[in-house]
Each structure stands twice: as C-alpha cells, then as structure tokens.
Amino acid sequence: MAISTSLPNKGFLRIKQIVGNSKATPPQPAIIPVCAATWWAGVKTGRFPKPIKLGPRTTVWRVEDIQALITKLGKEGGNHE
C-alpha cells in the first residue's frame, strides 16, 4: 500500500487525515483508502485500531497504531495463495 503523505513518528491523526478529504483545499489524500463508514465499521469489528476520545467532538488515532496497521495490511496484501 502506497502512502502519499509522510507520517510523523508520534502524535495523533483525525479521521479526515486517515481516509482523506477531497473537499479540503487542497484535497487531502487518503492514507488508508476507504470511506469513513468503512473505517468506522472496521474499528467496530477490530480490524482497524481503536480511537482515543480527546473531547466530546474530537476523536483521534495514534500515529503508531496507523503505522502498525499499514505494515499489517502490507503483509496481508503480499499473501496471495
């Protein structure tokens, strides 16, 4: 899986940074190319990392968790049997 943006080593990402935001100026490319509904479904089933609530309207994911997910998805993508 190609990452079009470089991620910091530590910190937090909001959902629009993970799944992209085509309405932003300039448009923000997706790190994980899924829609927000698919992302939340994956969080619910445990496929994607659990979020951290910083406030009533602020949900974030640790950069380290997203990097680990990218690594995991890359390994799964290479297992074509």
N, C-alpha and C positions, 0 to 999 in steps of 0.2 A: 504494500500500500504506500503510495507516494504522499508525502506531506509537503504541502505547498508553502507552509509557514514554519518558521523555526520556533520552537517552544523554549521558554526559559527552563532552567533546571528545577526551580521551585516556584511555588505560587499557586494561583487559582485561575480557573477558566470558567466563564459563563457559558450557557448553552449555545448562544449565538456564535461564540468563538469555536465551539466544537463542531456544530453541524452547519456552520456558515450562515451568512446573512446577505442574500442577494439584493436587499433593499437598502443596505448601507451605502454611503458614498465615501470612498469607493467600495464596491461589493467585497465582502469578506469571504474568502474561500473556506470550504469545509475541511476540517482535519479528519473527521470521520464522516464519510459521505452517506449520511442517512437523514431522513426528515426528523423533526423534533418529536413527532408521535412515535416513530420507530425507536428513537433514542430512549424516550420515557418507558416504552414497553420493555426494552432491553434492561433498563435499570430495575424495573419491577420484577423481571424474571431472573436477575442476577447475571445476565450476560455482560452488562456494562457496569462500571463502578457506581457505588452509592454516592449520592451527593452530600454536601455539607450545607446546612442552612445557616447563613450569616445574619439573617433577619427575616421578617415576615414575607418580604418580596425579593429576597436575594438568595439564590441557590447557586453553589459553585462546586467544581470538582477539582481535586488536587492534580497539578500538572504531572506529578509522579504516577498517579493512577492512570491518567490518559496515556502517558508514555508506555506504561506496562501493558495497557490494552492494545496499543498499536503493535507492540512487539508480539503479543499473543495472537492477534489477528493475522500478522505477517507469517507466523509459523503455521497457523491453521490453513492459510491460503496456499502454502507450499506443500501441503499434504494431499496431493491428488492421487488417490488409489484407484 
